[in-house]
Amino acid sequence: MNSHTDARRRLAAPTVAMLPRIGDSLSFLYLDIVRVQQDDTGVCAVVTSEQRGTELVYLPTAALSCLLLGPGTSITARAMATLARHGTTVVTTGSGGVRTYAGVTPDSLSTRWLERQARAWADDTERLAVATRMYEQRFGEGTVPPDTSLAQLRGLEGQRVKALYKILAQQHRIGRFKRVYDPKAWDTQDPVNLALSSANTCLYGIVHAAVLAMGCSPALGFVHSGNQQAFVYDIADLYKAELTVPLAFTLHNSPHPEQAARRSFREHLRLFRLMPRIVTDIQRLLDPTTVVEDIELEEELVDLWDPVSGPLPAGVNYAGDQG
């Protein structure tokens, strides 16, 4: 296990009222080469080593937003059920948390933000408006002319990213830097690229957890498209210039940049208060006129759709409404 919390506590059976808010959750926990299981005390990672034998490390599932499972991990159905009850997103990743393959989320979430996302995504005018708001947030409010096209925004983004790379390379005296991501030639890449890919994947995991915890679809992106994590990439791009890119350049001399990036990123996440920011930013981007301060992981009754009357309560016999 490359990174884990020191908390080893007894976990009570959860109720709806006990489920944590996204903004109050811990960020993420990356595990590899362990078995995750449920016992009478709680969910634990079984760690085996020649020096220390077998150890049980209990996971704070009630306060954990995202569990990243790397290679060599296995997880039992009972442990998955407990994580689902606590609203913890489980994400499977590649070696070192470099690539994200899949995510699992609880099924007892409201669809109100998913519906807003789908409406905006399906309407070209609204989709363009959301994409424009994303670029404006990255550039700073008031810096984008009102008639700027999406193609021009992409060009502005490219210029700003290149300028950021150049400034950081000069600060750390590493010469010219070029962003490279090639999983097939992973070991040949320089430490900055390795650290940046690793930190970005951790960021994707956190964003993925927030997106799923809000009930949104990771696949319905506004800038990115054609991938099951398109919306995750959209939101993660809002924070890279602030969080992952500067961190990666500080690790240009690290002998193990991937591990160092994950560890450092996680240690500083409490200072960033990233989860509340992600929730607020998604709300503002999808519907700038109606922003809820926080999203609670709570169960809601299922409604029936009606184009005239609006949502109707389910579990009601409407036989008398047939006319």
SERO-4910 file (N, C-alpha, C, O; in steps of 0.05 Angstrom, whole numbers):
BEGIN
 pado doro    nc1    nc2    nc3   cac1   cac2   cac3    cc1    cc2    cc3    oc1    oc2    oc3
  Met    A     17    -24      0      0      0      0     18     25      0     33     29     19
  Asn    A     16     41    -21     34     64    -24     26     87     -7     43    103      1
  Ser    A      0     90     -2    -10    113     13    -34    105     28    -53     94     17
  His    A    -35    111     55    -58    104     70    -61    122     94    -41    134    103
  Thr    A    -85    124    103    -90    140    127    -82    125    152    -83    101    153
  Asp    A    -75    140    173    -68    128    199    -92    121    215    -90    107    236
  Ala    A   -115    130    206   -139    126    222   -147     97    222   -150     85    200
  Arg    A   -149     85    245   -158     57    248   -179     58    269   -174     58    293
  Arg    A   -204     58    260   -226     62    279   -248     43    275   -250     30    254
  Arg    A   -265     40    295   -289     24    292   -310     40    276   -314     64    281
  Leu    A   -323     27    257   -342     41    240   -370     31    246   -375      7    244
  Ala    A   -388     48    255   -415     40    260   -431     36    235   -423     47    214
  Ala    A   -452     21    236   -469     17    212   -481     44    205   -491     58    222
  Pro    A   -481     51    179   -489     78    170   -520     80    168   -534     60    163
  Thr    A   -529    104    172   -557    111    166   -556    134    146   -535    146    142
  Val    A   -579    140    134   -580    162    115   -570    188    128   -556    204    115
  Ala    A   -578    193    153   -570    218    166   -540    220    171   -530    242    174
  Met    A   -527    196    172   -498    196    178   -481    200    153   -457    205    156
  Leu    A   -493    197    130   -477    199    105   -464    227    103   -477    247    108
  Pro    A   -438    228     97   -424    253     97   -430    270     73   -437    260     52
  Arg    A   -428    297     76   -429    314     53   -403    312     37   -382    306     48
  Ile    A   -405    317     11   -381    314     -6   -359    333      4   -336    324      6
  Gly    A   -366    357     10   -345    376     18   -331    369     44   -309    379     49
  Asp    A   -344    352     61   -331    345     86   -315    319     84   -302    312    104
  Ser    A   -315    306     61   -302    281     58   -272    284     56   -262    305     48
  Leu    A   -257    262     62   -229    262     55   -227    260     25   -246    254     11
  Ser    A   -203    265     15   -201    266    -14   -201    239    -27   -221    231    -40
  Phe    A   -180    224    -25   -179    198    -37   -158    180    -23   -141    190     -8
  Leu    A   -159    155    -29   -140    136    -18   -132    117    -40   -149    105    -53
  Tyr    A   -106    115    -46    -96     98    -67    -84     72    -54    -69     74    -35
  Leu    A    -93     49    -64    -83     23    -54    -73      7    -78    -85      8   -100
  Asp    A    -52     -9    -73    -45    -30    -92    -33    -53    -77    -22    -50    -55
  Ile    A    -34    -77    -90    -23   -102    -79    -35   -107    -51    -20   -114    -33
  Val    A    -61   -104    -48    -74   -110    -22   -101   -123    -29   -110   -122    -51
  Arg    A   -112   -135     -8   -140   -145    -10   -157   -129      8   -152   -126     32
  Val    A   -179   -118     -3   -198   -102     12   -222   -119     20   -234   -131      2
  Gln    A   -227   -121     45   -249   -138     54   -264   -126     78   -255   -106     90
  Gln    A   -287   -138     84   -303   -129    106   -301   -150    129   -304   -174    124
  Asp    A   -297   -141    153   -298   -159    176   -318   -147    196   -333   -129    190
  Asp    A   -318   -158    220   -338   -149    240   -333   -120    250   -350   -107    261
  Thr    A   -309   -110    245   -302    -83    253   -307    -62    232   -317    -40    238
  Gly    A   -302    -68    207   -305    -50    185   -291    -59    160   -285    -83    158
  Val    A   -287    -41    141   -273    -48    117   -243    -44    122   -235    -23    132
  Cys    A   -228    -64    114   -199    -62    119   -183    -71     95   -193    -86     78
  Ala    A   -159    -62     93   -140    -71     72   -121    -91     86   -108    -84    106
  Val    A   -119   -114     74   -101   -135     84    -74   -131     71    -71   -136     47
  Val    A    -54   -124     86    -27   -118     76     -8   -140     85     -6   -145    109
  Thr    A      6   -152     67     24   -174     73     52   -166     64     56   -158     41
  Ser    A     71   -169     82     99   -164     75    117   -183     90    109   -194    111
  Glu    A    141   -188     80    159   -206     92    169   -196    119    173   -212    138
  Gln    A    172   -170    121    183   -158    146    162   -158    169    169   -163    192
  Arg    A    137   -152    162    117   -147    183     94   -168    183     76   -166    199
  Gly    A     95   -186    164     74   -206    163     48   -194    152     49   -178    133
  Thr    A     26   -202    163      0   -193    154    -11   -172    173    -13   -176    197
  Glu    A    -19   -149    162    -31   -128    178    -58   -121    166    -64   -124    143
  Leu    A    -76   -111    184   -102   -101    176   -102    -71    180    -98    -61    202
  Val    A   -107    -56    158   -109    -27    160   -138    -19    154   -147    -23    132
  Tyr    A   -151     -9    174   -180     -3    171   -183     24    157   -170     43    162
  Leu    A   -202     24    138   -207     48    121   -230     64    132   -250     53    140
  Pro    A   -227     91    133   -248    109    143   -270    113    122   -273    135    111
  Thr    A   -285     92    117   -304     93     94   -325    115     97   -333    126     77
  Ala    A   -333    121    122   -353    141    126   -344    169    118   -360    187    114
  Ala    A   -318    173    116   -307    200    111   -289    199     86   -273    218     82
  Leu    A   -291    179     70   -274    176     46   -291    179     21   -311    165     17
  Ser    A   -283    198      4   -299    204    -20   -292    186    -43   -309    179    -59
  Cys    A   -266    178    -46   -258    163    -69   -236    143    -61   -217    150    -48
  Leu    A   -240    118    -70   -220     97    -65   -209     88    -92   -223     78   -109
  Leu    A   -183     92    -95   -169     85   -120   -156     58   -116   -139     54    -99
  Leu    A   -164     39   -133   -153     11   -131   -134      7   -154   -142      5   -178
  Gly    A   -108      4   -148    -88     -1   -168    -84    -31   -173    -99    -47   -163
  Pro    A    -64    -38   -190    -59    -66   -196    -53    -83   -171    -42    -73   -152
  Gly    A    -60   -108   -172    -55   -126   -150    -75   -124   -128    -71   -137   -107
  Thr    A    -97   -109   -131   -117   -107   -110   -141   -125   -117   -146   -131   -140
  Ser    A   -154   -134    -96   -179   -148    -98   -197   -138    -77   -188   -128    -56
  Ile    A   -224   -139    -81   -243   -128    -62   -267   -147    -61   -276   -157    -81
  Thr    A   -277   -151    -37   -300   -169    -33   -327   -154    -37   -328   -130    -36
  Ala    A   -347   -170    -43   -374   -158    -47   -384   -144    -21   -397   -123    -23
  Arg    A   -378   -155      2   -387   -142     27   -373   -115     31   -386    -96     39
  Ala    A   -348   -113     24   -333    -88     26   -345    -68      6   -348    -44     13
  Met    A   -351    -76    -19   -363    -58    -39   -390    -48    -29   -396    -25    -33
  Ala    A   -406    -66    -16   -432    -58     -6   -429    -36     15   -445    -17     16
  Thr    A   -410    -40     33   -406    -20     54   -397      7     43   -407     28     51
  Leu    A   -379      6     24   -370     31     11   -393     45     -3   -395     69     -3
  Ala    A   -411     29    -16   -434     41    -30   -453     54    -10   -463     75    -15
  Arg    A   -457     41     13   -475     52     34   -464     79     44   -479     97     51
  His    A   -438     81     46   -426    106     55   -422    127     33   -412    149     38
  Gly    A   -430    120      9   -428    139    -13   -400    143    -23   -393    164    -34
  Thr    A   -382    123    -20   -355    124    -29   -353    114    -58   -362     92    -64
  Thr    A   -342    130    -75   -337    122   -103   -312    105   -104   -292    111    -92
  Val    A   -314     83   -119   -291     64   -122   -282     66   -151   -298     61   -169
  Val    A   -256     73   -155   -245     76   -181   -222     57   -185   -204     56   -168
  Thr    A   -222     42   -207   -200     24   -213   -180     38   -231   -188     52   -250
  Thr    A   -155     36   -225   -134     51   -240   -112     33   -249   -110      9   -241
  Gly    A    -94     44   -266    -71     29   -275    -48     32   -255    -52     43   -233
  Ser    A    -25     23   -262     -2     23   -245      5     52   -236      7     70   -252
  Gly    A      8     55   -210     14     81   -199     -9    101   -201     -4    125   -197
  Gly    A    -32     92   -206    -55    109   -208    -54    126   -233    -65    148   -234
  Val    A    -40    117   -254    -35    133   -278    -59    135   -296    -65    156   -307
  Arg    A    -74    113   -298    -98    113   -316   -122    104   -300   -121     87   -283
  Thr    A   -145    117   -306   -170    109   -293   -186     92   -313   -190     99   -336
  Tyr    A   -196     69   -303   -210     50   -321   -240     51   -316   -255     49   -335
  Ala    A   -249     52   -291   -278     50   -286   -283     61   -258   -266     63   -242
  Gly    A   -309     68   -254   -318     77   -228   -345     66   -220   -361     61   -238
  Val    A   -349     62   -194   -374     51   -184   -385     71   -164   -371     81   -147
  Thr    A   -411     77   -166   -424     97   -149   -450     86   -137   -462     69   -150
  Pro    A   -459     95   -114   -484     87   -103   -508     94   -121   -506    112   -138
  Asp    A   -530     79   -119   -553     83   -136   -575    100   -124   -596    103   -136
  Ser    A   -571    110   -100   -592    124    -85   -588    155    -86   -591    168    -66
  Leu    A   -581    165   -110   -575    193   -113   -597    208   -128   -610    196   -145
  Ser    A   -600    233   -122   -619    250   -137   -609    254   -166   -585    253   -171
  Thr    A   -627    258   -185   -620    263   -213   -622    292   -221   -621    299   -244
  Arg    A   -626    310   -201   -632    338   -209   -609    351   -224   -613    366   -243
  Trp    A   -584    345   -216   -561    357   -230   -555    342   -256   -545    354   -275
  Leu    A   -560    316   -256   -557    301   -281   -576    312   -302   -569    315   -326
  Glu    A   -601    318   -294   -620    329   -314   -612    356   -324   -615    362   -348
  Arg    A   -601    373   -307   -591    399   -316   -568    396   -335   -565    410   -355
  Gln    A   -550    377   -328   -527    372   -345   -536    361   -373   -526    371   -393
  Ala    A   -555    342   -373   -564    331   -398   -578    352   -416   -574    352   -440
  Arg    A   -595    369   -403   -608    390   -419   -588    409   -432   -590    416   -455
  Ala    A   -569    417   -416   -549    436   -427   -531    422   -448   -524    435   -468
  Trp    A   -525    397   -444   -508    383   -463   -523    378   -490   -510    379   -511
  Ala    A   -549    373   -489   -564    366   -513   -571    391   -530   -578    388   -553
  Asp    A   -569    415   -519   -575    439   -533   -549    453   -541   -533    461   -523
  Asp    A   -544    456   -567   -518    467   -576   -512    495   -565   -489    501   -558
  Thr    A   -533    511   -563   -529    538   -552   -521    537   -523   -502    551   -514
  Glu    A   -535    521   -507   -528    518   -479   -501    505   -474   -486    512   -456
  Arg    A   -495    485   -491   -470    471   -489   -447    491   -494   -427    491   -479
  Leu    A   -450    508   -514   -429    528   -519   -427    547   -496   -405    556   -489
  Ala    A   -449    554   -484   -449    573   -461   -434    561   -438   -418    574   -424
  Val    A   -438    535   -432   -424    522   -410   -394    520   -416   -378    525   -399
  Ala    A   -388    512   -441   -359    510   -449   -345    537   -446   -323    539   -437
  Thr    A   -360    558   -454   -348    585   -452   -343    592   -423   -322    604   -416
  Arg    A   -362    586   -405   -358    591   -377   -334    576   -365   -320    586   -348
  Met    A   -330    552   -375   -306    536   -366   -280    550   -374   -262    553   -357
  Tyr    A   -279    559   -399   -255    574   -407   -251    600   -392   -229    607   -384
  Glu    A   -273    614   -388   -272    640   -373   -262    636   -345   -247    652   -335
  Gln    A   -270    614   -332   -261    609   -305   -231    604   -305   -217    612   -287
  Arg    A   -221    589   -325   -192    584   -326   -176    609   -332   -154    612   -322
  Phe    A   -187    626   -349   -172    650   -356   -175    673   -336   -158    691   -335
  Gly    A   -196    672   -321   -203    694   -303   -226    710   -314   -227    716   -337
  Glu    A   -244    717   -296   -268    731   -304   -261    758   -317   -243    773   -307
  Gly    A   -275    765   -338   -271    791   -351   -248    792   -370   -243    813   -382
  Thr    A   -234    769   -375   -211    769   -393   -218    759   -421   -201    760   -439
  Val    A   -243    749   -425   -250    738   -451   -271    757   -463   -292    762   -452
  Pro    A   -266    767   -487   -285    784   -501   -311    768   -506   -311    744   -510
  Pro    A   -334    782   -505   -360    768   -507   -365    753   -533   -380    733   -533
  Asp    A   -353    761   -555   -358    748   -581   -336    728   -588   -334    720   -611
  Thr    A   -320    719   -569   -299    700   -574   -310    673   -581   -327    663   -567
  Ser    A   -301    661   -603   -311    635   -612   -298    613   -596   -278    617   -582
  Leu    A   -309    589   -598   -298    566   -584   -270    559   -595   -252    552   -579
  Ala    A   -266    562   -621   -240    557   -633   -219    577   -622   -196    570   -616
  Gln    A   -227    602   -619   -209    622   -608   -203    617   -579   -180    621   -570
  Leu    A   -222    607   -564   -218    600   -536   -198    577   -534   -180    578   -516
  Arg    A   -200    558   -551   -180    536   -551   -152    546   -557   -133    537   -545
  Gly    A   -150    565   -575   -124    577   -581   -113    592   -558    -89    590   -552
  Leu    A   -130    607   -544   -121    622   -521   -112    603   -499    -92    608   -486
  Glu    A   -126    581   -496   -118    561   -476    -91    550   -482    -74    548   -464
  Gly    A    -86    543   -507    -60    531   -515    -38    551   -510    -16    542   -500
  Gln    A    -42    576   -516    -21    596   -511    -15    599   -481      8    601   -473
  Arg    A    -36    599   -465    -32    602   -436    -17    578   -424      0    582   -406
  Val    A    -24    554   -433    -11    531   -422     18    530   -430     35    524   -413
  Lys    A     24    537   -455     52    538   -463     68    558   -448     91    553   -440
  Ala    A     56    581   -443     69    602   -427     74    593   -398     95    599   -387
  Leu    A     55    579   -387     58    568   -359     81    548   -358     98    550   -340
  Tyr    A     82    530   -378    104    510   -378    131    524   -381    150    517   -367
  Lys    A    132    545   -397    158    559   -401    167    573   -376    190    572   -368
  Ile    A    148    586   -362    155    601   -337    165    581   -316    185    587   -303
  Leu    A    151    559   -312    158    540   -292    185    526   -299    201    520   -281
  Ala    A    189    520   -324    215    508   -332    238    527   -326    259    518   -317
  Gln    A    234    553   -331    255    573   -325    260    575   -295    282    577   -286
  Gln    A    238    575   -280    241    577   -251    257    553   -239    273    557   -221
  His    A    252    529   -250    266    506   -240    291    498   -255    303    478   -250
  Arg    A    297    515   -275    322    511   -290    325    483   -302    345    470   -299
  Ile    A    305    475   -316    305    449   -329    306    450   -359    303    430   -373
  Gly    A    309    474   -370    310    476   -399    282    475   -411    262    480   -397
  Arg    A    281    470   -436    256    469   -450    240    445   -442    250    423   -440
  Phe    A    214    449   -438    196    427   -430    174    423   -450    162    442   -460
  Lys    A    169    398   -457    147    391   -475    129    370   -462    139    350   -452
  Arg    A    103    375   -461     85    356   -448     83    331   -466     76    333   -490
  Val    A     88    308   -453     87    282   -467     71    263   -450     76    260   -426
  Tyr    A     52    249   -462     38    227   -448     36    203   -467     20    203   -486
  Asp    A     52    183   -462     53    159   -478     54    135   -460     76    127   -452
  Pro    A     32    122   -454     32     99   -437     49     76   -447     60     60   -431
  Lys    A     53     74   -474     69     52   -485     99     57   -480    115     38   -481
  Ala    A    107     81   -476    135     87   -470    138    102   -444    151    122   -442
  Trp    A    125     91   -424    123    105   -398    150    109   -385    155    131   -375
  Asp    A    167     89   -385    192     91   -370    212    109   -383    233    116   -371
  Thr    A    207    118   -408    226    135   -422    220    165   -417    236    182   -427
  Gln    A    199    171   -404    191    199   -400    206    212   -377    215    199   -359
  Asp    A    208    239   -378    223    253   -358    207    255   -332    183    251   -333
  Pro    A    220    262   -310    206    263   -284    182    282   -283    162    276   -270
  Val    A    184    305   -296    162    324   -296    137    312   -309    115    314   -298
  Asn    A    140    299   -332    118    287   -346    106    264   -329     82    261   -328
  Leu    A    123    248   -317    114    226   -300     98    237   -276     76    227   -270
  Ala    A    109    257   -263     95    269   -240     69    282   -248     49    279   -234
  Leu    A     68    295   -271     44    309   -280     22    289   -287     -1    293   -280
  Ser    A     29    267   -300     10    247   -307     -2    234   -282    -26    229   -280
  Ser    A     16    228   -263      7    216   -238    -11    234   -222    -32    226   -212
  Ala    A     -3    259   -219    -19    279   -204    -46    284   -218    -67    286   -205
  Asn    A    -46    285   -245    -71    289   -260    -90    266   -255   -114    271   -253
  Thr    A    -80    242   -255    -98    219   -251   -110    219   -223   -134    213   -220
  Cys    A    -95    227   -203   -107    231   -176   -128    253   -177   -149    250   -165
  Leu    A   -123    274   -191   -142    295   -194   -167    285   -208   -190    291   -200
  Tyr    A   -164    268   -229   -187    257   -243   -203    240   -224   -228    240   -225
  Gly    A   -190    225   -207   -205    208   -188   -222    225   -169   -245    218   -163
  Ile    A   -211    247   -159   -226    265   -141   -249    278   -156   -272    278   -145
  Val    A   -244    288   -180   -266    300   -196   -287    279   -202   -311    285   -200
  His    A   -278    255   -210   -297    233   -216   -315    228   -192   -339    224   -195
  Ala    A   -303    227   -168   -319    222   -144   -339    244   -140   -362    238   -133
  Ala    A   -332    269   -144   -351    291   -140   -373    291   -160   -396    295   -154
  Val    A   -365    285   -186   -385    284   -207   -406    262   -201   -430    267   -203
  Leu    A   -396    239   -194   -415    217   -189   -431    222   -164   -454    215   -162
  Ala    A   -418    233   -143   -433    238   -118   -455    259   -122   -474    259   -107
  Met    A   -452    276   -142   -474    295   -148   -495    283   -166   -516    295   -170
  Gly    A   -490    258   -176   -509    245   -193   -506    253   -222   -523    246   -239
  Cys    A   -484    268   -230   -480    275   -257   -467    252   -273   -459    232   -262
  Ser    A   -466    256   -299   -454    236   -317   -425    244   -323   -421    266   -333
  Pro    A   -405    227   -318   -378    233   -326   -374    234   -356   -354    245   -365
  Ala    A   -392    223   -371   -389    221   -400   -398    245   -416   -389    249   -439
  Leu    A   -416    261   -405   -428    283   -420   -411    308   -416   -417    325   -400
  Gly    A   -390    310   -432   -372    333   -430   -381    356   -448   -397    352   -467
  Phe    A   -371    379   -442   -378    404   -457   -355    413   -475   -359    423   -497
  Val    A   -330    410   -465   -307    416   -481   -296    390   -493   -290    389   -517
  His    A   -293    370   -476   -284    344   -485   -309    328   -494   -331    333   -487
  Ser    A   -303    307   -511   -326    291   -521   -315    264   -530   -292    260   -535
  Gly    A   -334    244   -530   -328    218   -541   -314    199   -522   -302    179   -531
  Asn    A   -314    205   -496   -301    188   -476   -318    187   -451   -332    206   -445
  Gln    A   -317    165   -437   -333    161   -413   -325    180   -390   -339    182   -370
  Gln    A   -302    194   -393   -294    213   -373   -292    241   -383   -278    258   -373
  Ala    A   -307    247   -405   -305    273   -417   -311    296   -398   -296    315   -398
  Phe    A   -332    293   -382   -339    314   -363   -319    316   -341   -313    338   -330
  Val    A   -307    293   -333   -286    293   -313   -262    309   -323   -251    325   -308
  Tyr    A   -254    306   -348   -232    321   -359   -239    351   -361   -222    368   -356
  Asp    A   -264    357   -368   -273    385   -368   -267    398   -341   -255    420   -340
  Ile    A   -277    386   -320   -275    398   -294   -247    398   -283   -238    417   -271
  Ala    A   -232    376   -288   -205    375   -278   -187    396   -290   -169    407   -278
  Asp    A   -193    404   -315   -177    424   -329   -179    451   -314   -161    468   -318
  Leu    A   -199    455   -298   -202    481   -284   -181    485   -263   -175    507   -255
  Tyr    A   -168    463   -254   -151    464   -231   -122    456   -237   -104    459   -219
  Lys    A   -116    446   -261    -89    436   -266    -68    458   -264    -47    454   -252
  Ala    A    -73    482   -275    -53    503   -275    -46    512   -246    -24    522   -241
  Glu    A    -65    508   -228    -61    516   -200    -49    494   -183    -33    499   -166
  Leu    A    -57    469   -189    -50    447   -171    -30    427   -182     -9    423   -169
  Thr    A    -35    415   -204    -18    393   -213      7    401   -229     28    389   -226
  Val    A      4    422   -245     27    430   -262     50    441   -244     72    432   -248
  Pro    A     45    460   -227     67    470   -210     79    448   -193    103    447   -189
  Leu    A     62    430   -183     73    407   -166     92    390   -182    113    382   -173
  Ala    A     84    384   -207    101    366   -224    129    378   -228    148    363   -228
  Phe    A    130    404   -232    156    417   -237    174    416   -212    198    416   -215
  Thr    A    162    417   -189    178    415   -164    191    388   -161    210    385   -145
  Leu    A    182    368   -175    192    341   -172    211    333   -195    214    309   -201
  His    A    222    352   -209    239    346   -232    264    331   -226    276    318   -243
  Asn    A    273    331   -200    296    316   -192    289    291   -175    307    278   -165
  Ser    A    263    286   -172    255    263   -155    262    236   -168    257    233   -192
  Pro    A    273    217   -153    278    191   -164    253    175   -169    253    156   -185
  His    A    231    182   -155    206    168   -158    184    189   -161    168    193   -142
  Pro    A    182    202   -184    164    225   -186    134    218   -185    118    233   -175
  Glu    A    127    193   -194     99    186   -193     89    183   -164     69    195   -157
  Gln    A    104    168   -148     96    165   -120     97    191   -105     80    197    -89
  Ala    A    118    207   -110    121    233    -97     98    252   -104     88    267    -87
  Ala    A     89    251   -129     67    268   -137     41    261   -123     27    278   -113
  Arg    A     35    235   -122     11    226   -108     12    234    -79     -8    244    -68
  Arg    A     34    229    -66     37    234    -37     34    264    -31     19    272    -13
  Ser    A     48    280    -46     48    309    -41     21    320    -48     11    338    -33
  Phe    A      8    311    -69    -18    321    -77    -38    315    -55    -54    333    -48
  Arg    A    -38    291    -45    -57    284    -24    -52    300      2    -71    308     15
  Glu    A    -27    304      9    -21    318     34    -31    347     33    -38    358     54
  His    A    -32    359     10    -39    387      8    -69    391      1    -78    414     -1
  Leu    A    -84    370     -3   -111    373    -12   -129    387      9   -147    401      2
  Arg    A   -123    382     35   -139    395     56   -135    426     54   -154    441     59
  Leu    A   -111    434     46   -107    463     43   -122    474     19   -133    496     19
  Phe    A   -124    458     -2   -138    466    -26   -168    467    -22   -181    483    -36
  Arg    A   -179    451     -4   -208    447     -1   -220    443    -29   -239    457    -37
  Leu    A   -210    423    -43   -217    419    -71   -246    409    -74   -260    418    -92
  Met    A   -255    390    -57   -281    378    -61   -304    399    -60   -321    399    -78
  Pro    A   -304    417    -40   -325    438    -41   -323    455    -65   -344    464    -76
  Arg    A   -299    461    -75   -296    478    -99   -307    464   -123   -321    476   -140
  Ile    A   -302    438   -126   -312    423   -149   -342    424   -150   -354    429   -171
  Val    A   -355    419   -127   -384    418   -125   -396    445   -133   -414    447   -149
  Thr    A   -385    466   -121   -395    494   -127   -390    501   -156   -408    513   -169
  Asp    A   -367    494   -167   -361    501   -195   -379    486   -214   -388    498   -233
  Ile    A   -385    461   -209   -403    446   -227   -431    458   -226   -443    461   -247
  Gln    A   -440    465   -202   -466    478   -200   -467    504   -215   -486    509   -230
  Arg    A   -446    520   -212   -446    547   -225   -444    544   -255   -456    559   -270
  Leu    A   -428    524   -265   -425    521   -293   -451    511   -306   -458    520   -328
  Leu    A   -465    492   -293   -489    481   -305   -513    499   -302   -530    500   -320
  Asp    A   -514    514   -281   -537    532   -276   -528    555   -259   -531    555   -235
  Pro    A   -517    576   -272   -506    599   -257   -527    615   -242   -520    630   -224
  Thr    A   -553    611   -248   -574    626   -234   -584    612   -209   -596    625   -192
  Thr    A   -578    586   -206   -587    572   -182   -564    555   -172   -558    534   -183
  Val    A   -552    565   -150   -529    550   -139   -536    542   -111   -543    558    -94
  Val    A   -535    516   -106   -539    504    -80   -512    504    -65   -492    497    -78
  Glu    A   -512    510    -40   -486    513    -26   -472    486    -23   -447    485    -23
  Asp    A   -487    465    -20   -474    439    -16   -493    417    -25   -518    421    -27
  Ile    A   -483    394    -32   -499    371    -40   -495    349    -18   -472    342    -12
  Glu    A   -516    340     -7   -515    318     12   -521    292     -1   -538    290    -18
  Leu    A   -507    271      7   -512    245     -3   -535    233     12   -532    219     32
  Glu    A   -559    239      2   -583    229     15   -601    216     -5   -601    222    -28
  Glu    A   -617    197      5   -635    183    -13   -660    200    -18   -669    215      0
  Glu    A   -670    199    -42   -694    214    -49   -713    196    -63   -705    177    -77
  Leu    A   -739    201    -59   -760    185    -72   -760    189   -102   -753    211   -111
  Val    A   -766    169   -117   -767    170   -146   -793    184   -154   -815    177   -144
  Asp    A   -791    202   -173   -815    216   -184   -822    204   -211   -807    189   -223
  Leu    A   -846    211   -221   -855    204   -248   -854    229   -265   -861    251   -255
  Trp    A   -846    227   -290   -844    250   -308   -870    255   -321   -884    237   -330
  Asp    A   -878    281   -322   -902    289   -337   -895    316   -350   -888    335   -336
  Pro    A   -898    318   -377   -891    342   -391   -909    366   -385   -902    389   -390
  Val    A   -933    361   -374   -952    382   -368   -952    389   -338   -949    412   -331
  Ser    A   -955    369   -321   -957    374   -292   -930    376   -278   -929    385   -255
  Gly    A   -909    367   -291   -883    367   -278   -880    341   -262   -896    322   -266
  Pro    A   -860    338   -245   -855    313   -231   -879    306   -213   -890    322   -199
  Leu    A   -886    280   -214   -908    269   -198   -897    248   -180   -878    234   -187
  Pro    A   -908    245   -156   -898    224   -137   -902    196   -148   -923    190   -159
  Ala    A   -882    179   -145   -884    151   -152   -898    136   -130   -903    147   -108
  Gly    A   -904    111   -135   -917     95   -114   -947    101   -111   -959     94    -91
  Val    A   -959    115   -130   -987    123   -129  -1001    110   -153   -991    110   -176
  Asn    A  -1025     99   -148  -1040     87   -170  -1056    109   -184  -1073    122   -172
  Tyr    A  -1050    114   -210  -1062    135   -225  -1084    125   -244  -1090    137   -264
  Ala    A  -1097    102   -237  -1117     90   -254  -1140    109   -259  -1152    109   -280
  Gly    A  -1147    126   -239  -1169    144   -241  -1163    168   -259  -1182    184   -265
  Asp    A  -1138    172   -268  -1131    195   -284  -1132    189   -314  -1124    206   -330
  Gln    A  -1142    165   -322  -1142    158   -350  -1165    171   -366  -1165    169   -390
  Gly    A  -1183    185   -352  -1205    198   -365  -1227    180   -372  -1247    189   -383
***
